[in-house]
Amino acid sequence: MTAQIIDGKAIAAQFRREVRELSDLMASQGKRRPGLAVVLVGDDPASHVYVRNKRLACDECGIVSVSHDLPHSTTQTELMTLIEQMNSDDSIDGILVQVPLPDHIDERHVIEAIDPAKDVDGFHPFNVGRLALRHPLMRPCTPYGVTRLLEKTGIPAK
């Protein structure tokens, strides 16, 4: 197979336009726009950059971005209470808890508390199991994005 240069930025821009069109269509039909809640605990510089980019992408795509920027001192109980609130909030379709979390917070416990249907990262054990069985509810973002990128370029992803 011959090497093929892929213009990822152009393809990503096209995906974002398509998502924006769908979001605008929903709004024009009187439906609410999709909502993503992003939780950032602490002050990890790389996490701040990643989360900022996700929020900008939401704005570009017409997705409502709900930000929860919490201090490093946030307790496990406080974070779990917030996750419970987001799980029951019908305006939130997806939850992303940025990792790494501070050392005093049990990351596994946090991931398991997220409603599998709202687990944007696909890290909940339920979602990992469904993925392993090839019946995913949510797919991890990066590998799924690569698969879609390859599909758009006509390269078989399997």
Disulfide bonds with the S-S distance in Angstrom:
none
